[in-house]
Amino acid sequence: MNLKQSNKINPLFSMSSMTDIIFLLLIFFMLTASFVTPSGLPVNLPSSKSSTITIQKVSVTITKDLKYFVNDKESSENTLEANIRDAIGNDDGLVVLHCDKDVPVEKLVNVAGIATSLEAKVTIATTPKK
């Protein structure tokens, strides 16, 4: 009696569904990574309970040694208003302040006042509290 299996198992594995999943994950991470724009300057940000991610157009950084940067370009305290005005342009501005936690509050308020006088919304960048 000769019993043969009519259904043979194919030992080949199709990778097409796996590559589809990999490409979808790649597209997802590329899209979500573009929303986070980190500041390239090393500052020690203060921490807060609620930290939201905003898409920033203008980034103003105040370092520990009181140097000012507008979109990673160094600026003096005297030319800060003109540089922020140029960076905002004609759009409704959103200014994100990256201020070191050791900087006096007076400097932070000064920059926030300049941005507010230019009719821009001001947000302070923080790190989430752990």
C-alpha positions in Angstrom: 0.0 0.0 0.0 1.5 3.3 -1.1 0.3 6.3 0.9 1.5 9.6 -0.4 0.7 13.0 1.0 -1.2 15.0 -1.5 -0.4 18.3 0.1 3.3 19.1 0.2 4.5 21.9 2.4 6.4 24.5 0.5 9.7 25.2 2.5 10.1 28.7 0.9 9.2 31.8 3.1 7.7 34.9 1.5 9.3 38.1 2.8 6.9 40.5 0.9 4.6 41.0 3.9 7.6 41.6 6.2 9.1 44.2 3.9 5.7 46.0 3.8 5.6 46.2 7.5 9.2 47.5 7.6 8.5 50.2 5.1 5.4 51.3 7.0 7.4 51.6 10.2 10.1 53.5 8.4 7.6 56.0 7.0 6.0 56.4 10.4 9.3 57.1 12.2 10.4 59.5 9.4 7.2 61.5 9.8 7.2 61.7 13.5 10.9 62.5 13.8 10.4 65.6 11.7 8.1 67.2 14.3 10.7 67.3 17.0 13.2 70.1 16.4 15.8 70.0 19.0 18.0 73.0 19.8 21.6 72.4 18.8 23.0 74.4 21.6 23.8 72.7 24.9 21.7 74.3 27.7 20.5 72.7 30.9 16.7 73.2 30.6 14.5 73.4 33.7 12.1 70.6 34.4 8.3 70.8 34.6 5.4 68.4 35.1 3.8 69.0 31.7 6.1 69.2 28.8 4.5 69.5 25.3 6.2 69.3 22.0 5.6 72.3 19.7 6.8 72.9 16.2 9.1 75.9 16.6 9.7 78.5 14.0 12.0 80.8 16.0 14.3 79.4 18.7 15.9 81.8 21.1 18.6 80.3 23.4 20.2 81.9 26.4 23.3 80.0 27.6 24.7 79.9 31.1 27.3 82.5 30.3 24.5 84.9 29.0 25.1 84.5 25.3 22.0 84.9 23.1 21.3 82.8 20.0 18.5 83.3 17.5 18.0 80.1 15.5 21.5 79.0 16.4 23.1 82.3 15.2 24.8 84.3 17.9 23.3 87.7 18.7 24.0 90.5 21.2 21.5 91.8 23.6 21.3 95.1 21.7 20.5 93.4 18.3 18.2 90.7 19.8 15.0 92.5 18.9 16.0 93.0 15.2 17.2 89.4 14.9 13.9 88.0 16.3 11.9 90.3 14.0 13.8 89.1 11.0 13.4 85.4 12.1 9.7 85.8 12.6 9.1 87.6 9.3 5.5 88.2 8.3 4.1 85.0 9.8 2.3 84.6 13.1 5.4 83.9 15.2 6.0 81.3 17.8 9.1 81.9 19.8 10.5 79.0 21.8 12.8 80.1 24.6 15.6 77.6 25.4 17.0 79.1 28.6 19.5 77.5 30.9 18.1 77.1 34.4 21.0 79.1 35.9 20.1 82.2 33.9 18.5 85.0 35.9 14.8 85.4 35.4 15.3 89.0 34.4 17.0 87.9 31.2 14.2 85.5 30.4 11.6 88.1 31.0 13.5 90.6 28.8 13.5 88.2 25.8 9.8 87.2 26.4 8.9 91.0 26.5 10.7 91.6 23.2 8.9 88.6 21.6 5.6 89.8 23.0 6.1 93.3 21.7 6.6 91.8 18.2 3.2 90.1 18.6 4.7 86.6 18.9 3.5 83.8 21.1 6.2 82.8 23.7 6.8 79.3 24.9 9.5 78.2 27.4 11.2 74.9 26.6 11.5 72.5 29.5 12.4 68.9 30.1 9.8 66.5 31.5 10.0 65.9 35.2 10.7 62.2 36.0 
